[in-house]
Amino acid sequence: MAVALRILHWACRIVLGGIFLYSGYFKLQSPLQFAAAIAGYKLVPNSFIMPLADYLPWVEIALGALLLSGWKIRYVSIGASALLLAFIAILTVTYIRGIDADCGCFGFGDKISPRTIARDVLILLPAIFLAAEERLKNSATNYTNRTK
Amino acid sequence: MFVALLLLLASALPASGVAADQSCEQCLGGAPDAPIKIEVFSDFQCPACRELYMDTMKLVLRDYCSLDKVCVIYHEFPLQGHPYSREAARYSLAAQKLGRLQWTAVVDSLYANQAVWSDKGTVQAAVARALSPDDFQKVLKLIQDPSINGTIERDIALGQKRDVQSTPTFFITALGREQKVVGGLPYNVLKEFFDRIVK
């Protein structure tokens, strides 16, 4: 059980960290393109669009690097979960409003759809696992002790 | 790992992409040596291109190109599904040969009346409305020039070389860095970007 959890822990860190690094790196290549995607959501005031396009990729890169380094992993995972939840909420609201916008997540021309929302939910799972890992371990230990 | 990460990030920051032809015969506004250059690949019949021109580029032309802070270059990229866009591009290029004033007037008219001529194919009427009778007659002669089709083909080839897959797509070059943008961008966002570079 402990070995399986350890493997899962590393897999989640590597996958999630890699995704955040790639996503941030991609957005850094053209902050204006990312700004165009944010503008497409029609949710953010114009004055916030460029600052978001400038700084959000760095936040993603920092989260990716911290996830890979393992430093304060629980808090970093909570941060990653919060960011992913915000993305999911924004994508869902934009989709429900019927706006034909680009996701701007990992590539351009990727329109917001149930598929892009489901993809973000899938990415959220390892982040939630890492954030709740200690509790899961404690629960597992308690269960093992009780059944002994 | 972190050194590799930093190297990767550093590679994301400098310019990437193919530098375009620096000649400015297709410069719709601004000086060729302006600190910011925008190259737009556009289709006259595409509604998003109309939106980009009417809501963003016209304001860029007014506020930045007139002060030579930004140079806007338009490349023709007529899409196959739009039956009249190549004809519109030919008229636009013919007007370009008369001068920037006439060219801008034709581009303005074509985008402003897009819904009308796109529907009935009355491109010529939209062009006639934008020019004096004399200039219109000159455009009717110039449009026969086979080099106009050559320019369109060159623009399309340039777009394909730069991986333009849809319209509008534009490239902004500033501070030695080129950024590709697919789709529209509100003027206020672009203005904030410009004002960091040229006040």
Contacts between the chains, C-beta under 8 A, distances in Angstrom:
chain1	res1	chain2	res2	distance
A	21	B	5	7.1
A	25	B	8	6.4
A	25	B	9	6.6
A	25	B	12	5.4
A	28	B	9	7.0
A	28	B	12	4.4
A	28	B	13	6.9
A	29	B	12	5.1
A	29	B	16	6.7
A	29	B	179	7.8
A	30	B	179	4.3
A	30	B	180	5.7
A	30	B	181	6.7
A	31	B	179	7.1
A	32	B	172	6.1
A	32	B	179	4.6
A	32	B	181	5.0
A	32	B	185	6.7
A	32	B	190	7.9
A	32	B	193	6.5
A	33	B	179	6.6
A	33	B	180	6.4
A	33	B	181	4.9
A	33	B	182	6.6
A	35	B	185	6.6
A	35	B	189	5.3
A	35	B	193	7.7
A	36	B	181	5.3
A	36	B	182	7.4
A	36	B	183	5.3
A	36	B	184	6.7
A	36	B	185	4.7
A	36	B	189	7.8
A	39	B	184	7.6
A	39	B	185	6.3
A	39	B	186	5.2
A	39	B	189	5.8
A	40	B	183	7.0
A	46	B	186	5.7
A	46	B	188	4.0
A	46	B	189	5.9
A	46	B	192	8.0
A	47	B	188	7.4
A	47	B	192	7.5
A	49	B	186	7.6
A	49	B	189	4.9
A	49	B	192	7.8
A	50	B	189	5.8
A	50	B	192	4.6
A	50	B	193	6.1
A	61	B	9	6.8
A	65	B	2	7.1
A	65	B	5	6.3
A	68	B	1	7.1
A	102	B	182	7.8
A	102	B	183	6.6
A	108	B	182	5.1
A	108	B	183	7.9
A	109	B	165	7.4
A	109	B	166	7.3
A	109	B	182	6.8
